[in-house]
């Protein structure tokens, strides 16, 4: 067999697959899926412990150190993270020498997506939350489905994937031959009443996955429907201009089949811009909007924020009542609207009336409590004065995400003093978006900054910017109470002292201490809690 074959066998039972970089979030999620399909799994990675170690350990798996000896005579396929190269990593070098098929994670995910009625969730912001929301709602819906998110999702039971009890796998040759309403046989998909899509009924399960734009990774995925949350400049090391990253999303959406659907955010300028260009290229694609500026079924009307609940109404369900989300921020409400829109379109696709599922959808939304590093409350305690302190961690690392997330916390936690510790990720992003970063902390009362968390794909010496550059830009923007500590844990004593200060009457509920970014400054929150 030749290397880099972008395909997978139909039957995984007994198939030995070795994962290189097995601790990656997407990799661990794919491991979960293939493990439960009967594959024999081994994998290798660095020794540093990640939260995905817990996911793997629940399956009885442990990452091995990298080494050629991992590729035994039993290994039949190798799936590897893009962080590792075929000619550099010892596992991969040995796999290539043996002539084993080696698939990038994105290729493997794409090959798996061909086996189901697949839906891709994409966008610069909100992919993980939206995917997690889709899965949490689908847990309440009688459709056979699998969902893969880019983080551990609390409502999935502390894993990265959700699989309904009704999923039935079949090979392509076993897919249902559809001729209209007179489908053969039984089970959920065939029992649907009313109009439905023969295309949908060619598959025995729905597969929803978070799909990433970086290096056009999502182009391996085979979507029937797409959610587009947002488009704006990011990953400047790969997409130097806005037009470059926008074109990637256009190309991905144009992968949809004839009459395929894209569900996009009407409140995001880049998403609207992208859809406008797609319409010129593919007028057959159905574009459905959601958001405050949307018309129709998925128009959003924001409601009250009280008792740590975000209430909102969607056009389709206006006669039924409000929905509520136990997550902070209007951006989370928009993610919820996208998730509801996709679930409703899937229900319609499979011959069901979404209005009959209002209570199921409402229950699913309330059950969603975020995921690892997504507005995650990692702990709370009383300081020595008896004042309540919530320690929260969030992965937001783009200035737009930082700004909207902090504004959501300000609205959600009205009675708390907000202290944010932020670590910028990648020199290229920080340099390209420095003015936006300088103005993104306005909803916080106090800001702590650090050195830039670099990426292996860039050389810091190539950039005339440091963490202190960002600190000075934030100060120059007029932000009050900004502090700089080069190393993360150097800020520990300062942060503890700040959390002991008496609070005025404007902060009756206490403190909210946030570690934010794609770096490892989450360790500061853990240090504060440990002490």
C-alpha positions as CSV (number, residue, x, y, z in Angstrom):
1,X,0.0,0.0,0.0
2,X,1.3,3.5,-0.8
3,X,1.8,6.2,1.7
4,X,-0.7,9.0,2.4
5,X,-3.7,7.1,1.2
6,X,-6.6,9.3,2.1
7,X,-9.1,6.5,2.8
8,X,-10.2,4.2,5.6
9,X,-11.6,0.7,5.5
10,X,-15.3,0.1,5.9
11,X,-15.0,-2.2,9.0
12,X,-12.8,-1.1,11.9
13,X,-13.3,-4.2,14.0
14,X,-9.8,-5.6,14.9
15,X,-8.0,-3.0,12.8
16,X,-4.8,-1.8,14.5
17,X,-4.4,2.0,14.1
18,X,-1.4,3.9,15.6
19,X,-1.9,7.6,16.3
20,X,1.1,9.9,16.2
21,X,0.3,12.9,18.4
22,X,-2.5,11.0,20.1
23,X,-3.0,13.7,22.8
24,X,-4.2,16.3,20.4
25,X,-7.9,17.2,21.0
26,X,-9.1,16.3,17.6
27,X,-6.9,13.1,17.6
28,X,-8.2,12.0,20.9
29,X,-11.8,12.6,19.7
30,X,-11.2,10.4,16.6
31,X,-9.6,7.8,18.8
32,X,-12.8,7.7,20.9
33,X,-14.9,7.1,17.8
34,X,-12.7,4.5,16.2
35,X,-12.1,2.7,19.6
36,X,-15.9,2.3,20.0
37,X,-16.1,1.0,16.4
38,X,-13.8,-1.9,17.5
39,X,-10.4,-0.7,16.3
40,X,-7.2,-1.6,18.2
41,X,-5.6,1.7,19.2
42,X,-2.0,2.6,20.1
43,X,-0.5,6.0,20.1
44,X,2.5,8.2,20.9
45,X,3.1,11.7,22.1
46,X,5.2,13.9,24.3
47,X,5.4,13.1,28.0
48,X,3.7,16.4,29.2
49,X,0.3,15.7,30.6
50,X,-2.7,17.2,28.8
51,X,-6.4,17.1,29.7
52,X,-6.9,14.6,26.8
53,X,-4.9,12.1,28.9
54,X,-8.0,11.6,31.0
55,X,-10.0,10.9,27.8
56,X,-7.5,8.3,26.7
57,X,-7.2,6.7,30.1
58,X,-10.9,6.1,30.3
59,X,-10.4,3.9,27.2
60,X,-7.5,2.1,28.9
61,X,-5.0,3.9,26.6
62,X,-1.7,5.5,27.4
63,X,0.6,7.5,25.1
64,X,3.9,5.9,24.3
65,X,7.1,8.0,23.9
66,X,7.9,8.6,20.2
67,X,10.0,5.8,18.7
68,X,10.4,3.5,15.7
69,X,9.6,0.5,18.0
70,X,6.0,1.7,18.3
71,X,5.4,0.6,14.7
72,X,5.1,-3.2,15.2
73,X,4.1,-5.9,12.7
74,X,0.5,-5.6,14.0
75,X,0.0,-1.9,13.0
76,X,-2.1,-1.6,9.8
77,X,-2.8,2.1,9.6
78,X,-1.1,5.3,11.0
79,X,-3.0,8.5,11.6
80,X,-0.8,11.5,12.5
81,X,-1.2,15.1,13.7
82,X,0.0,17.9,11.3
83,X,2.4,18.9,14.1
84,X,4.6,15.9,13.0
85,X,6.3,15.2,9.7
86,X,6.7,12.0,7.8
87,X,10.4,12.5,7.4
88,X,11.1,13.8,10.9
89,X,9.1,11.8,13.5
90,X,10.6,8.3,14.3
91,X,7.2,6.6,14.3
92,X,6.3,8.0,10.9
93,X,9.8,7.3,9.4
94,X,9.3,3.7,10.3
95,X,5.7,3.6,9.1
96,X,6.9,5.0,5.7
97,X,9.7,2.5,5.6
98,X,7.2,-0.4,6.1
99,X,4.9,1.0,3.4
100,X,2.0,1.5,5.8
101,X,-0.8,3.9,4.8
102,X,-0.3,7.2,6.7
103,X,-3.2,9.6,7.0
104,X,-3.2,13.1,8.4
105,X,-5.8,13.6,11.0
106,X,-7.8,15.8,8.6
107,X,-7.6,13.2,5.9
108,X,-8.8,10.5,8.3
109,X,-11.6,12.8,9.5
110,X,-12.6,13.5,5.9
111,X,-12.6,9.8,5.0
112,X,-14.8,9.1,8.0
113,X,-17.2,11.9,7.0
114,X,-17.9,10.1,3.8
115,X,-19.6,7.3,5.7
116,X,-22.4,9.5,7.2
117,X,-24.7,12.4,6.5
118,X,-21.9,14.9,7.6
119,X,-22.2,18.5,8.7
120,X,-19.1,20.7,9.3
121,X,-19.0,23.6,11.8
122,X,-16.5,26.3,10.7
123,X,-15.6,29.9,11.4
124,X,-12.8,31.9,13.0
125,X,-14.7,32.0,16.3
126,X,-17.2,29.8,18.1
127,X,-16.6,26.4,16.4
128,X,-16.1,24.4,19.5
129,X,-19.0,25.9,21.5
130,X,-21.4,25.6,18.5
131,X,-20.4,22.0,17.9
132,X,-20.8,21.2,21.6
133,X,-24.2,22.8,21.5
134,X,-25.3,20.8,18.5
135,X,-24.3,17.6,20.2
136,X,-26.0,18.5,23.5
137,X,-29.2,19.2,21.7
138,X,-29.0,16.0,19.6
139,X,-28.8,14.0,22.8
140,X,-32.4,15.0,23.3
141,X,-33.5,14.2,19.7
142,X,-34.5,10.9,18.2
143,X,-32.0,11.0,15.3
144,X,-29.0,8.7,15.0
145,X,-26.0,11.0,15.3
146,X,-22.3,11.3,16.2
147,X,-20.7,14.6,17.1
148,X,-16.9,15.4,17.3
149,X,-15.9,18.7,19.0
150,X,-12.5,20.3,19.4
151,X,-12.5,20.1,23.2
152,X,-13.9,18.0,26.1
153,X,-17.6,19.0,26.3
154,X,-19.0,18.7,29.8
155,X,-22.5,17.6,28.6
156,X,-20.9,14.8,26.5
157,X,-19.8,13.3,29.8
158,X,-16.4,14.8,29.9
159,X,-15.3,13.5,26.4
160,X,-14.8,15.1,23.0
161,X,-17.5,13.1,21.3
162,X,-21.2,12.2,21.6
163,X,-22.7,9.1,19.9
164,X,-26.5,8.5,20.1
165,X,-27.7,5.0,21.1
166,X,-29.4,4.7,17.7
167,X,-26.4,5.0,15.4
168,X,-26.2,2.1,13.1
169,X,-23.1,1.8,11.0
170,X,-23.2,0.4,7.5
171,X,-20.9,0.2,4.5
172,X,-21.5,2.3,1.5
173,X,-22.8,-0.7,-0.4
174,X,-25.4,-1.2,2.4
175,X,-26.8,2.3,2.3
176,X,-30.6,2.5,1.7
177,X,-31.7,2.7,-1.9
178,X,-34.3,5.5,-1.8
179,X,-37.2,6.0,-4.2
180,X,-39.4,8.5,-2.3
181,X,-41.8,7.9,0.5
182,X,-42.0,4.1,0.2
183,X,-38.7,3.3,2.0
184,X,-37.9,-0.2,2.8
185,X,-37.5,-1.6,6.3
186,X,-37.7,0.0,9.8
187,X,-35.8,2.1,12.4
188,X,-35.7,5.8,13.1
189,X,-34.7,7.2,9.7
190,X,-37.1,5.2,7.8
191,X,-40.0,5.9,10.1
192,X,-40.0,9.6,9.3
193,X,-43.3,11.0,8.2
194,X,-43.9,13.7,5.6
195,X,-41.5,15.1,3.0
196,X,-37.9,14.2,3.4
197,X,-34.6,14.1,1.4
198,X,-33.6,10.9,-0.4
199,X,-30.1,12.2,-0.1
200,X,-30.3,12.2,3.7
201,X,-31.8,8.7,3.8
202,X,-28.9,7.3,1.8
203,X,-27.0,7.4,5.2
204,X,-27.7,5.6,8.5
205,X,-26.3,8.3,10.8
206,X,-25.6,12.0,11.1
207,X,-22.0,13.1,11.7
208,X,-21.3,16.6,12.9
209,X,-17.7,17.7,13.4
210,X,-15.8,20.9,14.1
211,X,-13.7,21.6,11.0
212,X,-10.7,23.9,11.1
213,X,-9.6,26.5,8.5
214,X,-5.9,26.5,9.4
215,X,-3.9,25.4,6.4
216,X,-7.2,24.6,4.7
217,X,-7.6,21.5,6.9
218,X,-11.3,21.5,6.4
219,X,-11.0,20.8,2.7
220,X,-10.6,17.1,3.5
221,X,-14.1,17.0,5.0
222,X,-17.2,16.0,3.0
223,X,-20.1,18.1,4.2
224,X,-23.8,18.0,3.3
225,X,-24.4,21.0,5.5
226,X,-22.1,23.7,6.9
227,X,-22.4,26.2,9.8
228,X,-20.3,29.4,9.2
229,X,-20.0,31.4,12.4
230,X,-17.5,34.1,11.4
231,X,-14.8,35.2,9.0
232,X,-12.1,37.7,9.7
233,X,-8.2,37.9,9.6
234,X,-6.5,35.2,11.6
235,X,-3.6,32.7,11.1
236,X,-1.6,35.4,9.5
237,X,1.4,33.0,9.1
238,X,-0.7,31.1,6.5
239,X,-3.3,33.7,5.4
240,X,-1.5,37.0,5.0
241,X,-4.6,38.9,4.0
242,X,-8.3,38.8,4.8
243,X,-9.0,37.9,1.2
244,X,-6.8,34.8,1.6
245,X,-8.7,33.4,4.6
246,X,-12.1,34.4,3.1
247,X,-11.2,32.4,0.0
248,X,-10.6,29.3,2.1
249,X,-14.1,29.5,3.5
250,X,-15.5,30.1,0.1
251,X,-13.8,27.0,-1.3
252,X,-15.0,25.0,1.6
253,X,-18.6,26.0,1.3
254,X,-18.4,25.3,-2.5
255,X,-17.6,21.6,-1.5
256,X,-21.3,21.3,-0.6
257,X,-23.3,19.1,-3.0
258,X,-26.0,20.4,-5.3
259,X,-28.6,22.1,-3.2
260,X,-26.5,21.8,0.0
261,X,-27.1,24.2,2.9
262,X,-24.9,26.7,4.6
263,X,-26.1,28.3,7.9
264,X,-24.4,31.6,8.5
265,X,-24.3,34.4,11.0
266,X,-26.1,37.5,9.7
267,X,-24.4,39.5,12.5
268,X,-20.9,38.8,11.2
269,X,-19.7,41.0,8.4
270,X,-17.1,38.5,7.1
271,X,-19.6,35.7,7.1
272,X,-22.1,37.8,5.1
273,X,-19.3,38.9,2.7
274,X,-18.3,35.3,2.2
275,X,-21.9,34.1,1.5
276,X,-22.4,37.0,-1.0
277,X,-19.4,35.7,-3.0
278,X,-20.6,32.1,-2.7
279,X,-24.0,33.0,-4.2
280,X,-22.2,34.3,-7.3
281,X,-20.3,31.1,-7.7
282,X,-22.9,28.5,-6.6
283,X,-26.5,29.9,-6.8
284,X,-27.8,26.3,-6.1
285,X,-26.5,26.4,-2.5
286,X,-29.2,27.3,0.1
287,X,-28.0,30.0,2.5
288,X,-29.9,30.3,5.8
289,X,-29.1,33.1,8.2
290,X,-29.2,33.3,12.0
291,X,-28.7,36.2,14.4
292,X,-30.2,39.5,15.4
293,X,-30.0,40.8,11.8
294,X,-31.4,37.6,10.3
295,X,-34.9,37.3,8.9
296,X,-37.0,34.2,9.2
297,X,-36.9,31.1,11.3
298,X,-33.6,31.7,13.1
299,X,-33.8,35.4,13.8
300,X,-32.6,36.1,17.4
301,X,-34.3,38.4,19.9
302,X,-32.1,38.8,23.0
303,X,-33.9,38.6,26.3
304,X,-32.9,39.2,29.9
305,X,-29.7,38.2,31.5
306,X,-30.5,37.3,35.1
307,X,-29.7,34.5,37.6
308,X,-26.8,33.5,35.4
309,X,-29.1,32.7,32.5
310,X,-29.1,34.2,29.0
311,X,-32.7,34.1,27.6
312,X,-33.5,34.6,23.9
313,X,-36.2,33.9,21.3
314,X,-35.9,32.4,17.8
315,X,-38.4,33.3,15.1
316,X,-39.5,29.8,14.4
317,X,-40.3,29.1,18.0
318,X,-41.7,32.6,18.9
319,X,-45.1,31.1,19.6
320,X,-43.7,28.4,21.8
321,X,-41.6,30.6,24.2
322,X,-38.0,31.6,25.1
323,X,-34.9,29.5,25.3
324,X,-32.3,29.9,28.0
325,X,-28.6,29.3,28.1
326,X,-26.5,28.9,31.3
327,X,-23.5,30.5,29.6
328,X,-22.3,34.1,29.5
329,X,-22.2,36.3,26.5
330,X,-24.3,37.2,23.4
331,X,-21.8,35.3,21.3
332,X,-22.8,32.1,23.1
333,X,-26.5,32.9,22.3
334,X,-25.5,33.3,18.6
335,X,-23.7,29.9,18.8
336,X,-26.8,28.4,20.3
337,X,-28.9,29.9,17.5
338,X,-26.6,28.3,14.9
339,X,-26.8,24.9,16.7
340,X,-30.6,25.1,16.8
341,X,-30.7,26.0,13.1
342,X,-28.7,23.0,12.1
343,X,-30.7,20.6,14.3
344,X,-33.9,22.0,12.9
345,X,-32.7,21.5,9.3
346,X,-31.6,18.0,10.1
347,X,-35.1,17.3,11.6
348,X,-36.6,18.6,8.4
349,X,-34.2,16.6,6.3
350,X,-35.3,13.4,8.0
351,X,-39.0,14.2,7.8
352,X,-39.7,15.6,11.2
353,X,-41.3,18.9,12.3
354,X,-38.9,21.0,14.4
355,X,-41.9,22.6,16.3
356,X,-42.6,19.2,17.8
357,X,-39.2,19.3,19.4
358,X,-39.3,22.7,21.2
359,X,-39.1,21.1,24.6
360,X,-36.2,18.8,23.6
361,X,-34.2,21.7,22.2
362,X,-34.9,23.9,25.2
363,X,-33.7,21.1,27.5
364,X,-30.6,20.5,25.4
365,X,-29.7,24.2,25.5
366,X,-30.1,24.4,29.3
367,X,-27.9,21.2,29.7
368,X,-25.0,22.8,27.9
369,X,-22.3,24.0,30.3
370,X,-19.4,24.6,28.0
371,X,-16.2,22.6,27.7
372,X,-12.6,22.5,28.6
373,X,-11.1,26.0,28.4
374,X,-14.4,27.4,27.1
375,X,-15.7,29.7,29.8
376,X,-14.8,26.9,32.2
377,X,-15.2,27.5,35.9
378,X,-12.1,25.7,37.3
379,X,-12.9,26.6,40.9
380,X,-14.2,29.0,43.4
381,X,-13.3,29.9,47.0
382,X,-13.8,32.5,49.8
383,X,-10.8,34.8,50.4
384,X,-9.7,35.5,54.0
385,X,-12.4,38.3,54.2
386,X,-15.1,35.8,53.2
387,X,-15.5,37.3,49.7
388,X,-16.5,34.9,46.9
389,X,-13.9,34.3,44.1
390,X,-14.7,32.5,40.9
391,X,-11.7,31.3,38.9
392,X,-12.5,30.8,35.2
393,X,-10.5,29.8,32.2
394,X,-11.2,30.5,28.5
395,X,-9.4,29.7,25.3
396,X,-10.2,33.1,23.6
397,X,-7.1,34.3,21.8
398,X,-8.3,36.5,18.9
399,X,-9.0,40.1,19.9
400,X,-12.6,39.8,18.7
401,X,-13.1,36.7,20.8
402,X,-11.4,38.3,23.8
403,X,-13.5,41.5,23.6
404,X,-16.9,39.8,23.1
405,X,-16.2,37.1,25.7
406,X,-15.2,39.8,28.3
407,X,-18.3,41.8,27.5
408,X,-20.4,38.7,28.0
409,X,-18.8,38.2,31.4
410,X,-19.4,41.8,32.4
411,X,-23.1,41.4,31.6
412,X,-23.4,37.9,33.1
413,X,-21.5,38.6,36.3
414,X,-22.7,42.2,36.9
415,X,-21.8,42.3,40.6
416,X,-18.2,41.0,40.3
417,X,-14.9,42.8,39.8
418,X,-13.3,41.3,36.7
419,X,-9.5,40.6,36.6
420,X,-8.2,39.0,33.4
421,X,-4.9,37.4,32.9
422,X,-4.1,37.2,29.2
423,X,-1.3,35.5,27.3
424,X,-1.2,36.3,23.6
425,X,-0.6,33.4,21.2
426,X,1.8,33.6,18.2
427,X,3.9,36.5,17.3
428,X,2.4,36.8,13.8
429,X,-1.2,37.2,15.2
430,X,-0.1,39.7,17.9
431,X,1.9,41.8,15.4
432,X,-0.9,41.8,12.7
433,X,-3.7,42.6,15.2
434,X,-1.9,44.8,17.7
435,X,-4.3,47.7,17.5
436,X,-7.3,45.4,18.0
437,X,-5.6,43.6,21.0
438,X,-4.8,47.0,22.6
439,X,-8.6,47.8,22.7
440,X,-10.1,44.4,23.5
441,X,-9.9,44.5,27.4
442,X,-12.3,47.4,28.1
443,X,-14.9,45.2,29.9
444,X,-12.3,44.2,32.5
445,X,-11.5,46.1,35.6
446,X,-7.9,44.9,35.8
447,X,-5.5,43.3,33.2
448,X,-2.4,41.1,33.7
449,X,-0.2,40.4,30.6
450,X,2.8,38.2,29.9
451,X,5.3,37.3,27.2
452,X,3.9,36.0,23.9
453,X,3.2,32.2,23.8
454,X,5.1,31.2,20.6
455,X,4.2,28.6,18.1
456,X,6.6,25.9,16.8
457,X,5.8,27.1,13.3
458,X,7.4,30.6,13.8
459,X,10.7,32.0,14.9
460,X,10.4,34.8,17.5
461,X,13.6,36.4,16.1
462,X,11.6,37.2,12.9
463,X,9.4,39.7,14.7
464,X,9.9,43.1,16.2
465,X,7.3,42.6,18.9
466,X,7.2,41.1,22.5
467,X,4.7,40.7,25.2
468,X,5.9,44.1,26.6
469,X,5.0,45.7,23.3
470,X,1.4,44.5,23.8
471,X,1.5,45.8,27.4
472,X,2.6,49.3,26.2
473,X,-0.1,49.3,23.5
474,X,-2.8,48.4,26.0
475,X,-1.6,51.2,28.4
476,X,-1.6,53.7,25.5
477,X,-5.2,52.8,24.7
478,X,-6.3,54.2,28.0
479,X,-7.0,50.9,29.8
480,X,-6.7,51.3,33.6
481,X,-4.9,48.9,36.0
482,X,-2.7,47.0,33.5
483,X,0.2,45.0,34.8
484,X,3.1,43.0,33.2
485,X,4.8,39.9,34.4
486,X,7.1,38.2,31.8
487,X,6.6,34.7,33.3
488,X,3.2,33.4,34.2
489,X,3.7,32.3,37.8
490,X,5.7,35.5,38.6
491,X,2.2,37.1,38.8
492,X,0.9,34.6,41.4
493,X,1.7,36.7,44.5
494,X,0.4,39.8,42.9
495,X,-2.8,38.1,41.8
496,X,-3.4,36.6,45.3
497,X,-2.9,40.0,46.9
498,X,-5.4,41.7,44.4
499,X,-8.0,39.0,45.2
500,X,-7.7,39.9,49.0
501,X,-8.4,43.6,48.6
502,X,-11.7,44.9,50.0
503,X,-14.4,45.6,47.4
504,X,-16.7,48.6,47.1
505,X,-20.5,48.4,46.9
506,X,-20.3,48.2,43.1
507,X,-19.0,44.7,43.5
508,X,-21.4,42.9,45.9
509,X,-20.9,39.4,44.5
510,X,-17.0,39.3,44.8
511,X,-14.3,38.6,42.2
512,X,-14.1,36.9,38.8
513,X,-10.5,36.0,38.0
514,X,-10.1,34.9,34.4
515,X,-7.1,33.2,32.7
516,X,-7.6,33.7,28.9
517,X,-5.6,32.7,25.8
518,X,-4.3,29.8,23.9
519,X,-1.1,29.6,26.0
520,X,-0.4,27.9,29.3
521,X,-1.4,30.8,31.6
522,X,-4.2,28.6,32.9
523,X,-1.5,27.4,35.3
524,X,-1.9,30.7,37.2
525,X,-5.5,30.0,37.9
526,X,-4.5,26.5,39.2
527,X,-1.8,28.0,41.3
528,X,-4.2,30.5,43.0
529,X,-6.7,27.6,43.7
530,X,-4.0,25.3,45.0
531,X,-2.9,28.0,47.6
